[in-house]
Amino acid sequence: MLVNFCKAQKPYLPKIRQYLSRIKPLTITQQKKDLRQVIKKRLLLLSDEYIRKESILIQKRLMETKEYQDSKNISLYLHSVPMKEVHTDLIVQDILHSQKNNKKMFVPRTVNFKNGIMTMLRVYDQEDLNTLGNSSYKTLEPGPFYKKYIKREESSINDLDLIIVPLLACDPSCNRLGRGKGFYDQYLSKYSKKKMVSFVGLTLVNQIFDHIPTLTNDFKLSFLVTPHKIYKK
């Protein structure tokens, strides 16, 4: 019976092969787009309380690392609860209120939303933090001036010691998937490697996949911090 079935299919095999040859594998860009939809749905199932508790563990683990403790100029994102991001509030408070550590905090400011261009501006203290406005992503970001008349200190990527990079998903090899606008990809591409800079991602275990599809211009992180483990590239 099987032999007869195979013989019966022979006239159709060339057509089947021709059809299969026209089916192209998903591009890396499409794979990334599909993965973003998967992770966004996954994150929506997580309660704000769960993310808050996990974020405490993640932040404490980062602050225990030598990379963080030795860093003076630190860039970080100010988390958005609606976007289900890992919180950064404890790190913010550690930098702003621990005078003995002599750390400076730099926060992204959107320069051109359409083209994904941003810069890093210093936030000086708690009072300054309380005056920040919303960005195009509806996250807090600094204006160009501190106390209305003092131009903020700006930091290039090569002046920073540690950059906390937001992510949507990642893998154990420290590949990162962002939200698709390219802000950090463009900013990180300016890294000259003349100075050692640590690039760190804060991630829930729910955001870790076996493999993240990457392009040649995608930037790999130095290490990832989860509630209970640190992954290094």
CYANA upper distance limits for C-alpha pairs under 8 A (distance plus 0.5 A):
  1 MET  CA      5 PHE  CA      6.68
  2 LEU  CA      6 CYS  CA      6.72
  3 VAL  CA      7 LYS  CA      6.73
  4 ASN  CA      8 ALA  CA      6.64
  5 PHE  CA      9 GLN  CA      6.94
  6 CYS  CA     10 LYS  CA      7.07
  9 GLN  CA     13 LEU  CA      6.97
 10 LYS  CA     14 PRO  CA      8.46
 12 TYR  CA     16 ILE  CA      6.71
 13 LEU  CA     17 ARG  CA      6.57
 14 PRO  CA     18 GLN  CA      6.57
 15 LYS  CA     19 TYR  CA      6.65
 16 ILE  CA     20 LEU  CA      6.70
 17 ARG  CA     21 SER  CA      6.61
 18 GLN  CA     22 ARG  CA      7.16
 19 TYR  CA     23 ILE  CA      7.40
 26 LEU  CA     30 GLN  CA      6.46
 26 LEU  CA     31 GLN  CA      6.70
 27 THR  CA     31 GLN  CA      6.68
 28 ILE  CA     32 LYS  CA      6.64
 28 ILE  CA    213 PRO  CA      6.52
 28 ILE  CA    214 THR  CA      7.21
 28 ILE  CA    215 LEU  CA      7.51
 29 THR  CA     33 LYS  CA      6.75
 30 GLN  CA     34 ASP  CA      6.63
 31 GLN  CA     35 LEU  CA      6.61
 31 GLN  CA    213 PRO  CA      7.33
 32 LYS  CA     36 ARG  CA      6.66
 32 LYS  CA    177 LEU  CA      7.94
 32 LYS  CA    212 ILE  CA      8.34
 32 LYS  CA    213 PRO  CA      6.97
 33 LYS  CA     37 GLN  CA      7.15
 33 LYS  CA    180 GLY  CA      8.47
 34 ASP  CA     38 VAL  CA      7.00
 35 LEU  CA     39 ILE  CA      6.72
 36 ARG  CA     40 LYS  CA      6.51
 36 ARG  CA    168 LEU  CA      7.77
 36 ARG  CA    169 ALA  CA      8.37
 36 ARG  CA    177 LEU  CA      8.45
 36 ARG  CA    179 ARG  CA      7.74
 37 GLN  CA     41 LYS  CA      6.80
 38 VAL  CA     42 ARG  CA      6.79
 39 ILE  CA     43 LEU  CA      6.55
 39 ILE  CA    168 LEU  CA      7.67
 39 ILE  CA    169 ALA  CA      7.52
 39 ILE  CA    207 GLN  CA      7.36
 40 LYS  CA     44 LEU  CA      6.78
 40 LYS  CA    168 LEU  CA      8.38
 41 LYS  CA     45 LEU  CA      7.40
 42 ARG  CA     46 LEU  CA      7.82
 42 ARG  CA    206 ASN  CA      8.11
 43 LEU  CA     84 LYS  CA      6.95
 43 LEU  CA    206 ASN  CA      8.07
 44 LEU  CA     84 LYS  CA      7.97
 46 LEU  CA     50 TYR  CA      7.07
 46 LEU  CA     51 ILE  CA      7.53
 47 SER  CA     51 ILE  CA      7.01
 48 ASP  CA     52 ARG  CA      6.58
 48 ASP  CA     81 VAL  CA      7.65
 48 ASP  CA     84 LYS  CA      7.88
 49 GLU  CA     53 LYS  CA      6.71
 50 TYR  CA     54 GLU  CA      6.69
 51 ILE  CA     55 SER  CA      6.36
 51 ILE  CA     84 LYS  CA      7.81
 51 ILE  CA     85 GLU  CA      8.34
 51 ILE  CA     86 VAL  CA      7.11
 51 ILE  CA     87 HIS  CA      8.27
 51 ILE  CA    204 LEU  CA      8.27
 52 ARG  CA     56 ILE  CA      6.95
 52 ARG  CA     86 VAL  CA      8.03
 52 ARG  CA     87 HIS  CA      7.22
 53 LYS  CA     57 LEU  CA      7.38
 54 GLU  CA     58 ILE  CA      6.78
 54 GLU  CA     86 VAL  CA      8.44
 54 GLU  CA    204 LEU  CA      7.53
 54 GLU  CA    227 PRO  CA      6.50
 55 SER  CA     59 GLN  CA      6.50
 55 SER  CA     86 VAL  CA      5.92
 55 SER  CA     87 HIS  CA      5.88
 55 SER  CA     88 THR  CA      8.07
 55 SER  CA    204 LEU  CA      8.28
 55 SER  CA    227 PRO  CA      7.81
 56 ILE  CA     60 LYS  CA      6.67
 56 ILE  CA     87 HIS  CA      8.16
 56 ILE  CA     90 LEU  CA      7.91
 57 LEU  CA     61 ARG  CA      6.63
 57 LEU  CA    226 THR  CA      8.41
 57 LEU  CA    227 PRO  CA      5.46
 57 LEU  CA    228 HIS  CA      8.07
 58 ILE  CA     62 LEU  CA      6.81
 58 ILE  CA    202 LEU  CA      7.22
 58 ILE  CA    203 THR  CA      8.09
 58 ILE  CA    225 VAL  CA      6.64
 58 ILE  CA    226 THR  CA      5.92
 58 ILE  CA    227 PRO  CA      4.97
 58 ILE  CA    228 HIS  CA      8.05
 59 GLN  CA     63 MET  CA      6.70
 59 GLN  CA     87 HIS  CA      8.39
 59 GLN  CA     88 THR  CA      7.39
 59 GLN  CA     90 LEU  CA      7.16
 59 GLN  CA     91 ILE  CA      7.03
 59 GLN  CA    202 LEU  CA      8.30
 60 LYS  CA     64 GLU  CA      6.85
 60 LYS  CA     90 LEU  CA      8.44
 61 ARG  CA     65 THR  CA      7.38
 61 ARG  CA    225 VAL  CA      7.66
 61 ARG  CA    226 THR  CA      8.48
 61 ARG  CA    227 PRO  CA      7.66
 61 ARG  CA    228 HIS  CA      8.39
 62 LEU  CA     68 TYR  CA      7.18
 62 LEU  CA    225 VAL  CA      6.98
 63 MET  CA     68 TYR  CA      6.19
 63 MET  CA     69 GLN  CA      7.10
 63 MET  CA     91 ILE  CA      7.92
 64 GLU  CA     68 TYR  CA      7.71
 64 GLU  CA     69 GLN  CA      7.58
 65 THR  CA     69 GLN  CA      6.83
 66 LYS  CA     70 ASP  CA      6.36
 67 GLU  CA     71 SER  CA      6.74
 67 GLU  CA    162 LEU  CA      7.90
 67 GLU  CA    198 SER  CA      7.58
 68 TYR  CA    162 LEU  CA      7.52
 71 SER  CA    103 LYS  CA      7.64
 71 SER  CA    161 ASP  CA      5.76
 71 SER  CA    162 LEU  CA      6.75
 72 LYS  CA    101 ASN  CA      8.25
 72 LYS  CA    102 ASN  CA      6.97
 72 LYS  CA    103 LYS  CA      4.86
 72 LYS  CA    104 LYS  CA      6.49
 72 LYS  CA    160 LEU  CA      8.34
 72 LYS  CA    161 ASP  CA      6.95
 73 ASN  CA    103 LYS  CA      6.41
 73 ASN  CA    104 LYS  CA      5.40
 73 ASN  CA    105 MET  CA      6.78
 73 ASN  CA    106 PHE  CA      7.85
 73 ASN  CA    159 ASP  CA      7.85
 73 ASN  CA    160 LEU  CA      5.47
 73 ASN  CA    161 ASP  CA      5.84
 73 ASN  CA    162 LEU  CA      7.26
 74 ILE  CA    103 LYS  CA      7.72
 74 ILE  CA    104 LYS  CA      6.61
 74 ILE  CA    105 MET  CA      5.66
 74 ILE  CA    106 PHE  CA      6.53
 74 ILE  CA    160 LEU  CA      6.54
 74 ILE  CA    161 ASP  CA      6.51
 74 ILE  CA    162 LEU  CA      5.47
 74 ILE  CA    163 ILE  CA      6.38
 74 ILE  CA    164 ILE  CA      8.21
 75 SER  CA    105 MET  CA      6.34
 75 SER  CA    106 PHE  CA      4.98
 75 SER  CA    107 VAL  CA      6.20
 75 SER  CA    108 PRO  CA      8.27
 75 SER  CA    120 MET  CA      7.77
 75 SER  CA    160 LEU  CA      7.57
 75 SER  CA    162 LEU  CA      6.85
 75 SER  CA    163 ILE  CA      5.17
 75 SER  CA    164 ILE  CA      6.51
 76 LEU  CA     88 THR  CA      8.23
 76 LEU  CA    105 MET  CA      7.86
 76 LEU  CA    106 PHE  CA      6.97
 76 LEU  CA    107 VAL  CA      6.11
 76 LEU  CA    108 PRO  CA      8.01
 76 LEU  CA    163 ILE  CA      6.53
 76 LEU  CA    164 ILE  CA      5.21
 76 LEU  CA    165 VAL  CA      7.19
 77 TYR  CA     88 THR  CA      7.77
 77 TYR  CA    107 VAL  CA      6.46
 77 TYR  CA    108 PRO  CA      7.13
 77 TYR  CA    164 ILE  CA      7.37
 77 TYR  CA    165 VAL  CA      7.55
 77 TYR  CA    166 PRO  CA      7.13
 78 LEU  CA     87 HIS  CA      8.16
 78 LEU  CA     88 THR  CA      6.77
 78 LEU  CA     89 ASP  CA      8.02
 78 LEU  CA    107 VAL  CA      7.87
 78 LEU  CA    139 THR  CA      7.29
 78 LEU  CA    140 LEU  CA      6.81
 78 LEU  CA    141 GLU  CA      8.22
 79 HIS  CA     85 GLU  CA      6.28
 79 HIS  CA     86 VAL  CA      7.15
 79 HIS  CA     87 HIS  CA      5.76
 79 HIS  CA     88 THR  CA      6.49
 79 HIS  CA     89 ASP  CA      8.24
 79 HIS  CA    139 THR  CA      7.55
 80 SER  CA     84 LYS  CA      7.08
 80 SER  CA     85 GLU  CA      6.37
 80 SER  CA     87 HIS  CA      8.11
 80 SER  CA    138 LYS  CA      8.39
 80 SER  CA    139 THR  CA      6.44
 81 VAL  CA     85 GLU  CA      6.75
 81 VAL  CA     87 HIS  CA      8.29
 85 GLU  CA    166 PRO  CA      8.22
 85 GLU  CA    167 LEU  CA      8.50
 85 GLU  CA    168 LEU  CA      8.43
 86 VAL  CA    202 LEU  CA      6.91
 86 VAL  CA    203 THR  CA      6.96
 86 VAL  CA    204 LEU  CA      7.58
 88 THR  CA     92 VAL  CA      6.78
 89 ASP  CA     93 GLN  CA      6.72
 90 LEU  CA     94 ASP  CA      6.60
 91 ILE  CA     95 ILE  CA      6.74
 92 VAL  CA     96 LEU  CA      6.64
 92 VAL  CA    105 MET  CA      8.12
 93 GLN  CA     97 HIS  CA      6.18
 93 GLN  CA     98 SER  CA      8.29
 94 ASP  CA     98 SER  CA      6.06
 95 ILE  CA     99 GLN  CA      8.35
 95 ILE  CA    101 ASN  CA      8.07
 95 ILE  CA    103 LYS  CA      6.25
 95 ILE  CA    104 LYS  CA      7.20
 95 ILE  CA    105 MET  CA      7.08
 96 LEU  CA    103 LYS  CA      8.31
 96 LEU  CA    104 LYS  CA      8.23
 96 LEU  CA    105 MET  CA      8.00
 96 LEU  CA    124 TYR  CA      7.69
 96 LEU  CA    125 ASP  CA      5.94
 96 LEU  CA    126 GLN  CA      7.07
 97 HIS  CA    125 ASP  CA      8.23
 97 HIS  CA    126 GLN  CA      8.48
 98 SER  CA    102 ASN  CA      7.96
 99 GLN  CA    103 LYS  CA      8.22
104 LYS  CA    122 ARG  CA      7.66
104 LYS  CA    123 VAL  CA      8.36
104 LYS  CA    124 TYR  CA      8.00
105 MET  CA    122 ARG  CA      6.14
105 MET  CA    123 VAL  CA      6.29
105 MET  CA    124 TYR  CA      7.67
106 PHE  CA    120 MET  CA      6.06
106 PHE  CA    121 LEU  CA      5.55
106 PHE  CA    122 ARG  CA      4.69
106 PHE  CA    123 VAL  CA      6.45
106 PHE  CA    154 GLU  CA      8.38
106 PHE  CA    155 SER  CA      7.82
107 VAL  CA    120 MET  CA      5.75
107 VAL  CA    121 LEU  CA      5.92
107 VAL  CA    122 ARG  CA      6.72
107 VAL  CA    123 VAL  CA      7.32
107 VAL  CA    141 GLU  CA      7.21
107 VAL  CA    142 PRO  CA      7.65
108 PRO  CA    118 MET  CA      6.84
108 PRO  CA    119 THR  CA      6.13
108 PRO  CA    120 MET  CA      5.07
108 PRO  CA    121 LEU  CA      6.89
108 PRO  CA    141 GLU  CA      6.89
108 PRO  CA    142 PRO  CA      8.15
109 ARG  CA    118 MET  CA      5.98
109 ARG  CA    119 THR  CA      5.86
109 ARG  CA    120 MET  CA      6.51
109 ARG  CA    121 LEU  CA      7.22
109 ARG  CA    135 SER  CA      8.12
109 ARG  CA    141 GLU  CA      6.03
109 ARG  CA    142 PRO  CA      6.69
109 ARG  CA    143 GLY  CA      7.95
110 THR  CA    116 GLY  CA      8.32
110 THR  CA    117 ILE  CA      6.83
110 THR  CA    118 MET  CA      4.91
110 THR  CA    119 THR  CA      7.12
110 THR  CA    135 SER  CA      7.50
110 THR  CA    136 SER  CA      8.20
110 THR  CA    141 GLU  CA      8.46
111 VAL  CA    116 GLY  CA      8.50
111 VAL  CA    117 ILE  CA      5.95
111 VAL  CA    118 MET  CA      5.35
111 VAL  CA    119 THR  CA      7.25
112 ASN  CA    116 GLY  CA      6.44
112 ASN  CA    117 ILE  CA      5.47
112 ASN  CA    118 MET  CA      7.21
113 PHE  CA    117 ILE  CA      6.87
113 PHE  CA    118 MET  CA      8.47
113 PHE  CA    136 SER  CA      7.69
116 GLY  CA    181 LYS  CA      6.29
116 GLY  CA    182 GLY  CA      6.00
116 GLY  CA    183 PHE  CA      4.96
116 GLY  CA    186 GLN  CA      7.85
117 ILE  CA    183 PHE  CA      6.07
117 ILE  CA    186 GLN  CA      7.48
117 ILE  CA    187 TYR  CA      7.84
118 MET  CA    183 PHE  CA      6.82
118 MET  CA    187 TYR  CA      7.52
119 THR  CA    154 GLU  CA      8.01
119 THR  CA    155 SER  CA      8.22
119 THR  CA    156 SER  CA      8.20
119 THR  CA    187 TYR  CA      8.15
120 MET  CA    154 GLU  CA      6.30
120 MET  CA    155 SER  CA      6.11
120 MET  CA    156 SER  CA      7.57
121 LEU  CA    142 PRO  CA      7.35
121 LEU  CA    144 PRO  CA      8.23
121 LEU  CA    152 ARG  CA      6.71
121 LEU  CA    153 GLU  CA      6.36
121 LEU  CA    154 GLU  CA      5.10
121 LEU  CA    155 SER  CA      6.87
122 ARG  CA    142 PRO  CA      8.39
122 ARG  CA    152 ARG  CA      6.63
122 ARG  CA    153 GLU  CA      5.92
122 ARG  CA    154 GLU  CA      6.77
122 ARG  CA    155 SER  CA      8.11
123 VAL  CA    128 ASP  CA      6.86
123 VAL  CA    129 LEU  CA      6.87
123 VAL  CA    142 PRO  CA      7.57
124 TYR  CA    128 ASP  CA      6.58
124 TYR  CA    129 LEU  CA      8.02
125 ASP  CA    129 LEU  CA      6.73
126 GLN  CA    130 ASN  CA      6.76
127 GLU  CA    131 THR  CA      7.32
128 ASP  CA    132 LEU  CA      7.49
128 ASP  CA    146 TYR  CA      7.78
128 ASP  CA    147 LYS  CA      8.13
132 LEU  CA    140 LEU  CA      6.29
132 LEU  CA    141 GLU  CA      6.17
132 LEU  CA    142 PRO  CA      5.70
132 LEU  CA    143 GLY  CA      7.51
133 GLY  CA    139 THR  CA      8.45
133 GLY  CA    140 LEU  CA      5.85
133 GLY  CA    141 GLU  CA      6.30
133 GLY  CA    142 PRO  CA      7.16
133 GLY  CA    143 GLY  CA      7.94
134 ASN  CA    138 LYS  CA      5.47
134 ASN  CA    139 THR  CA      5.65
134 ASN  CA    140 LEU  CA      5.04
134 ASN  CA    141 GLU  CA      6.50
135 SER  CA    139 THR  CA      5.80
135 SER  CA    140 LEU  CA      6.43
135 SER  CA    141 GLU  CA      6.34
144 PRO  CA    151 LYS  CA      6.68
144 PRO  CA    152 ARG  CA      6.42
145 PHE  CA    149 TYR  CA      6.32
145 PHE  CA    150 ILE  CA      5.78
145 PHE  CA    151 LYS  CA      4.97
145 PHE  CA    152 ARG  CA      5.69
146 TYR  CA    150 ILE  CA      5.46
146 TYR  CA    151 LYS  CA      6.52
146 TYR  CA    152 ARG  CA      6.11
155 SER  CA    159 ASP  CA      6.50
155 SER  CA    160 LEU  CA      7.39
156 SER  CA    160 LEU  CA      7.47
157 ILE  CA    187 TYR  CA      7.90
157 ILE  CA    188 LEU  CA      7.56
157 ILE  CA    190 LYS  CA      7.35
157 ILE  CA    191 TYR  CA      6.50
158 ASN  CA    191 TYR  CA      6.52
158 ASN  CA    192 SER  CA      7.30
158 ASN  CA    193 LYS  CA      8.31
158 ASN  CA    194 LYS  CA      8.17
158 ASN  CA    195 LYS  CA      7.00
158 ASN  CA    197 VAL  CA      7.86
160 LEU  CA    197 VAL  CA      7.07
161 ASP  CA    196 MET  CA      7.59
161 ASP  CA    197 VAL  CA      5.34
161 ASP  CA    198 SER  CA      6.80
162 LEU  CA    197 VAL  CA      6.09
162 LEU  CA    198 SER  CA      5.15
162 LEU  CA    199 PHE  CA      6.46
162 LEU  CA    200 VAL  CA      7.92
163 ILE  CA    197 VAL  CA      8.00
163 ILE  CA    198 SER  CA      6.73
163 ILE  CA    199 PHE  CA      5.45
163 ILE  CA    200 VAL  CA      6.70
164 ILE  CA    199 PHE  CA      6.65
164 ILE  CA    200 VAL  CA      5.46
164 ILE  CA    201 GLY  CA      6.36
164 ILE  CA    202 LEU  CA      7.89
165 VAL  CA    184 TYR  CA      8.00
165 VAL  CA    199 PHE  CA      7.24
165 VAL  CA    200 VAL  CA      6.47
165 VAL  CA    201 GLY  CA      5.81
165 VAL  CA    202 LEU  CA      8.12
166 PRO  CA    178 GLY  CA      7.67
166 PRO  CA    201 GLY  CA      6.83
166 PRO  CA    202 LEU  CA      7.68
167 LEU  CA    176 ARG  CA      6.84
167 LEU  CA    177 LEU  CA      6.41
167 LEU  CA    178 GLY  CA      5.36
167 LEU  CA    179 ARG  CA      7.73
167 LEU  CA    201 GLY  CA      7.26
167 LEU  CA    202 LEU  CA      8.16
167 LEU  CA    203 THR  CA      8.05
168 LEU  CA    176 ARG  CA      8.14
168 LEU  CA    177 LEU  CA      6.13
168 LEU  CA    178 GLY  CA      5.71
168 LEU  CA    179 ARG  CA      6.74
168 LEU  CA    207 GLN  CA      7.25
169 ALA  CA    176 ARG  CA      6.58
169 ALA  CA    177 LEU  CA      5.53
169 ALA  CA    178 GLY  CA      7.54
169 ALA  CA    203 THR  CA      8.22
169 ALA  CA    207 GLN  CA      5.18
169 ALA  CA    208 ILE  CA      6.36
169 ALA  CA    209 PHE  CA      7.61
169 ALA  CA    212 ILE  CA      8.29
170 CYS  CA    174 CYS  CA      6.89
170 CYS  CA    175 ASN  CA      5.97
170 CYS  CA    176 ARG  CA      4.98
170 CYS  CA    177 LEU  CA      6.33
170 CYS  CA    203 THR  CA      8.33
170 CYS  CA    207 GLN  CA      6.81
170 CYS  CA    208 ILE  CA      5.55
170 CYS  CA    209 PHE  CA      6.60
170 CYS  CA    211 HIS  CA      8.15
170 CYS  CA    212 ILE  CA      6.73
171 ASP  CA    175 ASN  CA      6.07
171 ASP  CA    176 ARG  CA      7.48
171 ASP  CA    208 ILE  CA      5.69
171 ASP  CA    209 PHE  CA      5.50
171 ASP  CA    210 ASP  CA      6.06
171 ASP  CA    211 HIS  CA      5.89
171 ASP  CA    212 ILE  CA      6.41
172 PRO  CA    208 ILE  CA      7.72
172 PRO  CA    209 PHE  CA      8.15
172 PRO  CA    210 ASP  CA      7.47
172 PRO  CA    211 HIS  CA      8.29
172 PRO  CA    224 LEU  CA      8.44
172 PRO  CA    231 TYR  CA      6.55
172 PRO  CA    232 LYS  CA      8.28
172 PRO  CA    233 LYS  CA      8.38
173 SER  CA    231 TYR  CA      7.81
173 SER  CA    232 LYS  CA      7.55
173 SER  CA    233 LYS  CA      5.82
174 CYS  CA    220 LYS  CA      6.36
174 CYS  CA    221 LEU  CA      5.73
174 CYS  CA    222 SER  CA      7.38
174 CYS  CA    223 PHE  CA      6.57
174 CYS  CA    224 LEU  CA      6.80
174 CYS  CA    231 TYR  CA      7.48
174 CYS  CA    232 LYS  CA      7.14
174 CYS  CA    233 LYS  CA      6.06
175 ASN  CA    211 HIS  CA      8.49
175 ASN  CA    212 ILE  CA      6.69
175 ASN  CA    214 THR  CA      7.99
175 ASN  CA    219 PHE  CA      7.89
175 ASN  CA    220 LYS  CA      5.51
175 ASN  CA    221 LEU  CA      6.88
176 ARG  CA    212 ILE  CA      7.42
176 ARG  CA    219 PHE  CA      7.95
176 ARG  CA    220 LYS  CA      7.04
176 ARG  CA    221 LEU  CA      7.55
177 LEU  CA    212 ILE  CA      7.40
178 GLY  CA    182 GLY  CA      8.04
182 GLY  CA    186 GLN  CA      6.60
183 PHE  CA    187 TYR  CA      6.79
184 TYR  CA    188 LEU  CA      6.25
185 ASP  CA    189 SER  CA      6.57
185 ASP  CA    217 ASN  CA      8.13
185 ASP  CA    218 ASP  CA      6.97
185 ASP  CA    219 PHE  CA      6.96
186 GLN  CA    190 LYS  CA      7.69
187 TYR  CA    191 TYR  CA      8.40
188 LEU  CA    219 PHE  CA      7.57
189 SER  CA    217 ASN  CA      8.41
189 SER  CA    219 PHE  CA      8.08
193 LYS  CA    197 VAL  CA      8.30
198 SER  CA    221 LEU  CA      8.39
198 SER  CA    222 SER  CA      6.30
198 SER  CA    223 PHE  CA      8.43
199 PHE  CA    221 LEU  CA      5.60
199 PHE  CA    222 SER  CA      5.45
199 PHE  CA    223 PHE  CA      7.26
200 VAL  CA    221 LEU  CA      6.26
200 VAL  CA    222 SER  CA      6.30
200 VAL  CA    223 PHE  CA      5.62
200 VAL  CA    224 LEU  CA      6.13
200 VAL  CA    225 VAL  CA      7.87
201 GLY  CA    221 LEU  CA      7.35
201 GLY  CA    223 PHE  CA      7.08
201 GLY  CA    224 LEU  CA      5.25
201 GLY  CA    225 VAL  CA      6.74
202 LEU  CA    224 LEU  CA      6.47
202 LEU  CA    225 VAL  CA      5.52
202 LEU  CA    226 THR  CA      6.86
203 THR  CA    207 GLN  CA      6.79
203 THR  CA    208 ILE  CA      7.97
203 THR  CA    224 LEU  CA      7.41
203 THR  CA    225 VAL  CA      6.61
203 THR  CA    226 THR  CA      5.77
203 THR  CA    227 PRO  CA      8.43
204 LEU  CA    208 ILE  CA      7.75
204 LEU  CA    226 THR  CA      6.31
204 LEU  CA    227 PRO  CA      7.51
205 VAL  CA    226 THR  CA      6.95
205 VAL  CA    227 PRO  CA      8.19
214 THR  CA    218 ASP  CA      6.60
220 LYS  CA    233 LYS  CA      8.43
221 LEU  CA    233 LYS  CA      7.72
222 SER  CA    232 LYS  CA      6.61
222 SER  CA    233 LYS  CA      6.39
223 PHE  CA    230 ILE  CA      7.37
223 PHE  CA    231 TYR  CA      5.93
223 PHE  CA    232 LYS  CA      4.76
223 PHE  CA    233 LYS  CA      6.61
224 LEU  CA    230 ILE  CA      6.08
224 LEU  CA    231 TYR  CA      5.49
224 LEU  CA    232 LYS  CA      6.93
225 VAL  CA    229 LYS  CA      6.80
225 VAL  CA    230 ILE  CA      5.19
225 VAL  CA    231 TYR  CA      7.12
226 THR  CA    230 ILE  CA      6.58
